[in-house]
Amino acid sequence: MLDYIIRGGQVVTPGGVGGWDIGVQGEKIVAIAEPGALTEQVGRVIDASGKIVIPGGVEPHAHVAAPIMGHPNTETAPPDQVSRAALFGGTTTLVDFAIQGPGRDIFQAIEERNGRWKGQSYADYTYHCMLLGDIPSEVISQIPQVIDAGFPSFKVFTTNIRPNTHDRMARLGHVAAVMEEVAAANGLMIVHAEDDDLVQFLYQRLQNQGTYDWTHMHKAHTNMSEDISFRRIIRAAEWTGAAVYFVHVSAKEGVQAIREARGKGLPIYGETLHNYVSFTADDYQKADGMKYHTYPSLKSEEDRQALWTGLLKGDIHTMATDEYCTSYALKVEGKTIENVTGGHNGAETRVGITYTEGVVKRGMSLEHFVNVTSTNAARLLGLYPRKGALAPGSDADIVFIDPTVHKTLSMSDFHITDYSIWEGWEVHGWPVFTMLRGKIVVENGRLAGVQGSGMLIPRKIDSDLLSRPRL
């Protein structure tokens, strides 16, 4: 007996798009069949007529219950709030960060995250391992065991991001040592790449010039910085054999660096953010323009268009958010480029905005839309085919997008915090139904999921993705 048959929708599978029926039993998809071919007894037939049926989104970059830079003892929104909003937006799996640092090794960082997520999340989840500063050799030596434990992705920073912050940047020697261990054990490097010498010099120059308010943020986090740092990391990856995933690509130079590296056969991948492809540095000029900021920074209209071109042509592989949810008051509290708070509450809007801006406005195919919002992240991070696919044996993480939804987004459309940079944005299509592992969690605008039902998902990356550019 089947628990559900989903019928009548336009179904996006790894094999293409068609009007198939989906059979769900327990937590899994058990059949993708021709219409009417599933004749078993069924608990409920779900009519998806007029809807686009896709796998649940995979958010590859979220900072949940994370320390807020410049605000001691203050954190971003916790797992229950972020995961609930994510489900409303069609995302069923979130990737957070287990933060290693002074006095804490990687396994202790993972245990800390387990304590924050277990029993709290509405969605499934996992963690990248974030390695900070001067990474001790004994921490680097843990990498093979951490990968064996199901956490194969490791984030480093090549900048401290802001002045008077000294605990983030890993120097190149440490980065190369991590790369060597990660490459040998079939892991993936996750890199926030900016050139710290440039960034810190430009902060000081802007202060000396009296142009230190937030509207000048893009003059500290520049295209030149992204270009130099990306190419430096790519060269280190060539020497060590590491596969690299660049987070939040923001500039045309970053896209070009990734394109060239992949042309040489290197396993280099990139993500951008849906705010980077929708806003520019001109938005900083607004009265509350700091609300649009995520590090590194918004760039020019030319860069925004280059990011879209990169997404459409396959030079950029995932649409992420860098989820970093705060209240509006905290978000607009900072007034200089040194104290503005980065990040925004994007996990709920990522899938819907990408559909409108990518599929409707730019002709992105449904298959490619699913790739950049779900499948590519699942494959790169070792979740596939359990996640990121509508296929027999995959988790029944299923989302309906209603393409007839035409509206201007208002705060009543959102389910987290008290502001959104997407308020007032016109959308053509929006997620309206979400299933997580065979359980309906959002339907008819109501939450049906249960807090604590989200699971920690172990990961193992296909070695082929780590040896050559396979996406």
C-alpha positions as CSV (number, residue, x, y, z in Angstrom):
1,M,0.0,0.0,0.0
2,L,1.2,3.5,-0.9
3,D,0.9,6.4,1.6
4,Y,0.5,8.9,-1.2
5,I,0.2,9.2,-4.9
6,I,1.1,12.7,-6.3
7,R,-0.7,13.1,-9.6
8,G,-1.2,15.7,-12.3
9,G,1.8,17.8,-11.8
10,Q,4.7,18.8,-14.1
11,V,7.4,16.6,-12.4
12,V,11.1,17.5,-12.6
13,T,13.2,14.3,-12.3
14,P,16.9,13.5,-13.1
15,G,15.7,12.0,-16.3
16,G,13.7,15.1,-17.5
17,V,10.3,16.8,-17.0
18,G,7.0,15.0,-17.5
19,G,3.5,14.4,-16.2
20,W,4.4,11.4,-14.1
21,D,2.8,10.1,-11.0
22,I,4.9,9.8,-7.8
23,G,4.4,7.0,-5.3
24,V,5.4,7.6,-1.7
25,Q,5.7,4.9,0.9
26,G,7.1,5.7,4.4
27,E,9.9,8.2,4.0
28,K,10.8,7.3,0.5
29,I,9.8,7.8,-3.1
30,V,9.1,4.3,-4.4
31,A,7.9,4.9,-7.9
32,I,7.9,7.5,-10.7
33,A,5.3,6.2,-13.1
34,E,3.2,6.9,-16.2
35,P,-0.1,8.6,-15.3
36,G,-2.5,6.0,-13.9
37,A,0.1,3.2,-13.8
38,L,0.1,3.2,-10.0
39,T,-2.8,1.0,-9.1
40,E,-1.9,0.0,-5.5
41,Q,-4.1,0.9,-2.6
42,V,-3.2,4.4,-1.4
43,G,-3.9,6.4,1.7
44,R,-4.3,9.7,-0.2
45,V,-4.1,10.9,-3.8
46,I,-2.6,14.5,-3.9
47,D,-3.7,16.5,-6.9
48,A,-0.8,18.5,-8.2
49,S,-2.6,19.8,-11.4
50,G,-1.2,23.0,-12.6
51,K,1.8,22.8,-10.3
52,I,5.5,22.2,-10.9
53,V,6.8,19.4,-8.7
54,I,10.4,19.5,-7.6
55,P,12.7,18.0,-5.0
56,G,13.0,19.9,-1.8
57,G,15.5,22.6,-1.9
58,V,19.0,22.2,-0.4
59,E,20.4,25.4,1.2
60,P,24.2,25.0,1.2
61,H,25.1,28.0,3.3
62,A,23.3,29.0,6.5
63,H,24.6,30.5,9.7
64,V,22.0,29.4,12.3
65,A,22.3,30.2,16.0
66,A,25.7,31.7,15.1
67,P,27.7,34.4,16.9
68,I,27.0,37.8,15.4
69,M,30.2,39.7,14.5
70,G,30.5,42.8,16.7
71,H,27.7,41.8,19.0
72,P,29.0,39.7,21.9
73,N,26.6,37.1,23.4
74,T,24.1,37.7,20.5
75,E,23.2,35.0,17.9
76,T,21.4,34.7,14.6
77,A,18.0,33.1,14.6
78,P,17.9,29.5,16.0
79,P,17.1,26.2,14.2
80,D,13.4,26.1,14.9
81,Q,12.8,29.6,13.3
82,V,15.1,29.2,10.3
83,S,13.9,25.6,9.5
84,R,10.3,26.5,9.8
85,A,10.7,29.4,7.4
86,A,12.8,27.3,5.0
87,L,9.9,24.7,4.8
88,F,7.5,27.4,3.8
89,G,9.9,28.4,1.1
90,G,10.4,24.9,-0.3
91,T,13.8,24.2,1.3
92,T,13.9,20.9,3.2
93,T,17.6,20.5,4.0
94,L,19.9,23.2,5.6
95,V,23.6,23.2,5.9
96,D,24.9,25.0,8.9
97,F,28.5,25.4,10.3
98,A,30.2,23.6,13.2
99,I,32.7,26.2,14.3
100,Q,36.2,25.1,15.4
101,G,38.3,27.7,17.2
102,P,40.7,28.3,20.1
103,G,40.0,25.6,22.8
104,R,37.7,23.6,20.6
105,D,38.5,20.8,18.1
106,I,36.3,19.7,15.2
107,F,34.5,16.9,17.0
108,Q,33.7,19.3,19.9
109,A,32.4,21.8,17.4
110,I,30.1,19.1,15.9
111,E,28.9,18.2,19.3
112,E,28.0,21.8,20.0
113,R,26.0,22.0,16.9
114,N,24.2,18.7,17.7
115,G,23.2,20.3,21.0
116,R,21.7,23.2,19.2
117,W,19.9,21.3,16.4
118,K,18.8,18.0,17.8
119,G,15.1,18.1,18.7
120,Q,14.7,21.6,17.5
121,S,14.5,21.6,13.7
122,Y,11.5,21.2,11.4
123,A,13.8,20.5,8.4
124,D,16.7,18.1,7.8
125,Y,20.2,19.5,8.4
126,T,23.9,18.9,8.4
127,Y,27.1,21.0,9.0
128,H,30.2,22.2,7.3
129,C,33.2,22.3,9.6
130,M,34.5,25.8,9.9
131,L,38.2,26.1,10.7
132,L,39.3,29.5,12.1
133,G,42.6,31.4,12.3
134,D,45.9,29.6,13.0
135,I,44.5,26.0,12.7
136,P,46.5,23.7,15.0
137,S,48.1,20.6,13.5
138,E,46.2,18.4,15.9
139,V,43.0,19.8,14.5
140,I,44.1,19.3,10.9
141,S,45.0,15.7,11.7
142,Q,41.3,15.1,12.7
143,I,40.1,15.7,9.2
144,P,40.1,12.1,7.9
145,Q,38.1,10.9,11.0
146,V,35.7,13.8,10.6
147,I,35.1,12.9,7.0
148,D,34.5,9.3,8.0
149,A,31.9,10.5,10.5
150,G,29.9,12.1,7.7
151,F,31.1,15.7,7.6
152,P,33.3,16.0,4.4
153,S,33.3,19.8,3.9
154,F,35.7,22.3,5.5
155,K,35.4,26.0,5.4
156,V,38.3,28.5,5.7
157,F,38.5,32.3,5.4
158,T,41.3,34.1,3.6
159,T,40.3,37.4,5.3
160,N,39.3,38.6,8.8
161,I,36.5,40.5,6.9
162,R,36.5,43.6,9.1
163,P,39.2,45.7,10.9
164,N,39.8,44.8,14.6
165,T,38.8,41.2,13.9
166,H,41.7,38.8,14.2
167,D,40.3,35.3,14.6
168,R,39.0,34.2,11.2
169,M,41.7,34.4,8.6
170,A,43.7,31.2,7.9
171,R,47.1,32.0,6.4
172,L,48.1,30.3,3.2
173,G,50.3,27.7,4.9
174,H,47.4,26.6,7.1
175,V,45.0,26.6,4.1
176,A,47.4,24.4,2.1
177,A,47.8,22.0,5.0
178,V,44.1,21.6,5.3
179,M,43.8,21.2,1.6
180,E,46.3,18.3,1.6
181,E,44.3,16.4,4.3
182,V,40.9,17.2,2.7
183,A,42.1,16.0,-0.7
184,A,43.6,12.8,0.6
185,A,40.4,11.9,2.5
186,N,37.8,12.7,-0.2
187,G,36.6,16.0,1.2
188,L,35.7,19.4,-0.2
189,M,37.2,22.8,0.6
190,I,34.6,25.6,1.2
191,V,36.4,28.9,0.9
192,H,35.4,32.5,1.7
193,A,38.0,34.1,-0.5
194,E,39.0,37.8,-0.2
195,D,42.5,39.3,-0.1
196,D,43.0,40.5,3.4
197,D,45.8,42.9,2.7
198,L,43.6,44.7,0.2
199,V,40.5,44.6,2.4
200,Q,42.3,46.0,5.5
201,F,44.1,48.7,3.5
202,L,40.9,49.8,1.8
203,Y,39.1,50.1,5.2
204,Q,41.9,52.3,6.5
205,R,42.0,54.4,3.3
206,L,38.2,55.0,3.3
207,Q,38.4,56.0,7.0
208,N,41.2,58.5,6.2
209,Q,39.1,59.9,3.3
210,G,36.1,60.4,5.5
211,T,34.0,57.9,3.4
212,Y,33.4,55.3,6.1
213,D,29.6,55.1,6.1
214,W,28.0,51.9,4.9
215,T,27.3,53.2,1.4
216,H,30.9,52.7,0.6
217,M,31.0,49.0,1.5
218,H,31.8,47.8,-2.0
219,K,34.9,50.0,-2.0
220,A,36.4,47.9,0.8
221,H,35.3,44.5,-0.5
222,T,36.3,44.9,-4.2
223,N,36.4,43.0,-7.5
224,M,40.2,43.1,-7.3
225,S,40.1,41.4,-3.9
226,E,37.9,38.6,-5.3
227,D,40.0,38.2,-8.4
228,I,43.3,37.9,-6.6
229,S,42.1,35.7,-3.8
230,F,40.2,33.3,-6.0
231,R,43.2,32.8,-8.2
232,R,45.5,32.3,-5.2
233,I,43.3,29.6,-3.8
234,I,42.9,27.9,-7.2
235,R,46.7,27.7,-7.5
236,A,46.9,26.2,-4.0
237,A,44.3,23.7,-5.1
238,E,46.4,22.8,-8.1
239,W,49.4,22.1,-5.9
240,T,47.4,20.1,-3.3
241,G,44.9,18.3,-5.5
242,A,42.0,19.7,-3.5
243,A,38.5,20.3,-4.8
244,V,37.2,23.8,-4.0
245,Y,33.7,25.3,-3.6
246,F,33.8,29.1,-3.5
247,V,31.0,30.6,-1.4
248,H,29.1,33.8,-2.3
249,V,30.7,34.6,-5.6
250,S,29.9,38.3,-6.0
251,A,31.9,39.7,-8.9
252,K,32.5,39.0,-12.6
253,E,36.1,38.3,-11.8
254,G,35.2,35.4,-9.5
255,V,33.0,33.9,-12.2
256,Q,35.8,34.2,-14.7
257,A,38.4,32.6,-12.4
258,I,36.1,29.6,-11.8
259,R,35.4,29.3,-15.5
260,E,39.1,29.3,-16.4
261,A,40.0,26.8,-13.7
262,R,37.3,24.4,-14.8
263,G,38.5,24.8,-18.4
264,K,41.9,23.4,-17.1
265,G,40.0,20.4,-15.7
266,L,40.2,21.4,-12.1
267,P,37.4,20.5,-9.7
268,I,36.4,24.1,-8.8
269,Y,32.8,25.0,-8.1
270,G,31.0,28.2,-7.1
271,E,27.8,29.5,-5.4
272,T,26.2,32.9,-5.6
273,L,23.4,34.3,-3.5
274,H,20.0,35.3,-4.6
275,N,20.5,38.8,-3.2
276,Y,23.7,39.2,-5.2
277,V,21.8,38.5,-8.5
278,S,18.9,40.8,-7.6
279,F,20.5,43.9,-5.9
280,T,23.6,46.0,-6.5
281,A,25.8,48.4,-4.6
282,D,23.3,51.2,-5.7
283,D,20.9,49.8,-3.1
284,Y,23.4,50.8,-0.3
285,Q,22.4,54.4,-1.1
286,K,18.9,53.9,0.3
287,A,18.0,55.3,3.7
288,D,18.2,51.8,5.2
289,G,20.5,50.4,2.6
290,M,22.6,48.5,5.1
291,K,19.8,45.9,5.2
292,Y,20.9,44.7,1.8
293,H,24.5,43.9,2.9
294,T,26.0,40.5,2.9
295,Y,29.8,40.0,2.9
296,P,31.8,40.4,0.7
297,S,29.5,43.1,-0.7
298,L,27.0,43.9,-3.4
299,K,28.8,44.9,-6.6
300,S,27.8,46.7,-9.9
301,E,25.0,46.0,-12.4
302,E,27.7,44.5,-14.7
303,D,28.6,42.1,-11.9
304,R,25.0,41.2,-11.3
305,Q,24.5,40.3,-14.9
306,A,27.7,38.3,-15.0
307,L,26.5,36.2,-12.0
308,W,23.3,35.4,-13.9
309,T,25.3,34.5,-17.0
310,G,27.5,32.3,-14.8
311,L,24.4,30.6,-13.3
312,L,22.7,30.0,-16.7
313,K,25.9,28.7,-18.4
314,G,27.0,26.5,-15.6
315,D,30.0,28.4,-14.3
316,I,28.2,29.0,-11.0
317,H,26.5,25.9,-9.6
318,T,24.3,26.7,-6.6
319,M,22.0,29.5,-5.5
320,A,22.5,30.0,-1.7
321,T,21.6,32.6,0.9
322,D,24.4,33.0,3.5
323,E,21.4,32.9,5.8
324,Y,22.2,35.1,8.8
325,C,18.9,36.2,10.3
326,T,18.6,39.0,12.8
327,S,16.0,41.6,13.8
328,Y,15.6,44.7,11.7
329,A,16.8,46.9,14.6
330,L,20.1,45.0,14.8
331,K,20.5,44.8,11.0
332,V,20.3,48.6,10.6
333,E,22.1,49.5,13.9
334,G,25.5,49.8,12.3
335,K,26.2,52.9,10.2
336,T,29.8,52.5,9.1
337,I,31.4,49.9,6.8
338,E,33.1,48.6,10.0
339,N,30.0,47.9,12.1
340,V,27.2,47.1,9.6
341,T,25.9,43.6,10.2
342,G,26.1,41.2,7.2
343,G,23.6,38.6,6.2
344,H,19.8,38.4,5.8
345,N,16.9,36.1,6.3
346,G,16.9,34.4,2.9
347,A,16.2,30.7,3.3
348,E,12.5,31.2,2.8
349,T,12.8,33.2,-0.4
350,R,15.6,31.5,-2.2
351,V,13.6,28.9,-4.2
352,G,10.7,31.3,-5.1
353,I,12.9,34.2,-6.1
354,T,15.1,31.9,-8.2
355,Y,12.1,30.6,-10.0
356,T,10.8,34.1,-10.8
357,E,14.2,35.6,-11.7
358,G,15.6,32.5,-13.4
359,V,12.8,30.5,-15.0
360,V,10.2,33.2,-15.7
361,K,12.4,36.2,-16.5
362,R,15.5,34.5,-18.1
363,G,14.3,31.3,-19.5
364,M,16.2,29.0,-17.2
365,S,15.0,25.4,-17.8
366,L,13.2,23.6,-15.0
367,E,15.9,21.0,-14.9
368,H,18.6,23.7,-14.4
369,F,16.4,25.5,-11.8
370,V,16.3,22.3,-9.8
371,N,20.0,21.9,-10.2
372,V,20.9,25.3,-8.8
373,T,18.4,25.1,-5.9
374,S,18.7,21.5,-4.9
375,T,20.5,18.8,-7.0
376,N,24.0,20.5,-7.4
377,A,24.3,21.3,-3.7
378,A,23.2,17.7,-2.8
379,R,25.7,16.2,-5.2
380,L,28.6,18.5,-4.2
381,L,28.1,18.1,-0.5
382,G,27.4,14.3,-0.5
383,L,23.7,14.3,0.1
384,Y,22.7,12.9,-3.4
385,P,20.7,10.8,-4.3
386,R,19.1,10.7,-0.9
387,K,18.4,14.5,-1.3
388,G,18.1,16.6,-4.4
389,A,16.2,14.2,-6.7
390,L,12.7,12.9,-7.4
391,A,13.6,9.3,-8.0
392,P,12.8,5.9,-6.5
393,G,14.9,5.4,-3.3
394,S,15.3,9.1,-2.7
395,D,13.8,10.7,0.4
396,A,10.3,11.9,-0.3
397,D,11.2,15.6,0.0
398,I,8.7,17.1,-2.5
399,V,7.7,20.7,-3.2
400,F,5.0,22.2,-5.4
401,I,5.5,25.5,-7.1
402,D,2.3,27.2,-8.2
403,P,3.2,29.2,-11.4
404,T,-0.1,31.0,-11.3
405,V,0.9,32.9,-8.1
406,H,1.4,36.5,-9.2
407,K,1.9,38.9,-6.4
408,T,4.0,41.5,-4.7
409,L,5.6,40.1,-1.6
410,S,4.5,41.6,1.8
411,M,5.6,40.8,5.3
412,S,2.5,38.5,5.6
413,D,4.2,36.2,3.2
414,F,7.2,35.6,5.5
415,H,7.6,33.4,8.6
416,I,10.7,34.7,10.3
417,T,11.9,38.0,11.9
418,D,10.4,41.5,11.3
419,Y,11.9,42.6,8.0
420,S,12.8,41.2,4.5
421,I,14.7,42.7,1.7
422,W,12.2,41.0,-0.5
423,E,9.2,43.0,0.8
424,G,7.7,44.7,-2.3
425,W,9.3,42.3,-4.8
426,E,7.1,41.0,-7.5
427,V,7.0,37.2,-8.0
428,H,5.5,35.0,-10.7
429,G,5.3,31.5,-9.1
430,W,5.8,30.5,-5.4
431,P,6.2,27.3,-3.3
432,V,2.8,26.3,-1.9
433,F,3.3,22.7,-0.7
434,T,6.2,20.9,1.0
435,M,6.7,17.3,2.0
436,L,9.7,16.1,4.1
437,R,10.6,12.4,4.1
438,G,7.0,11.5,3.3
439,K,5.3,13.8,5.8
440,I,3.3,16.8,4.6
441,V,4.9,19.8,6.5
442,V,3.4,22.8,4.6
443,E,0.0,22.8,2.9
444,N,-2.6,25.5,2.2
445,G,-0.5,28.1,3.8
446,R,-0.3,26.2,7.1
447,L,2.5,24.5,8.9
448,A,1.9,20.8,9.5
449,G,5.4,19.8,10.4
450,V,6.5,19.0,13.9
451,Q,9.5,20.7,15.7
452,G,12.2,18.2,16.2
453,S,11.3,16.0,13.3
454,G,14.2,17.2,11.3
455,M,17.2,14.8,11.1
456,L,21.0,15.1,10.9
457,I,21.9,13.7,7.6
458,P,25.4,12.1,7.2
459,R,27.2,12.8,4.0
460,K,29.8,11.2,1.6
461,I,30.9,13.0,-1.6
462,D,31.3,11.1,-4.8
463,S,35.0,11.0,-5.5
464,D,34.5,11.7,-9.2
465,L,33.2,15.2,-8.3
466,L,36.4,15.8,-6.3
467,S,38.8,14.9,-9.1
468,R,37.4,16.8,-12.1
469,P,34.6,19.4,-12.8
470,R,31.5,17.1,-13.0
471,L,28.7,19.7,-12.7
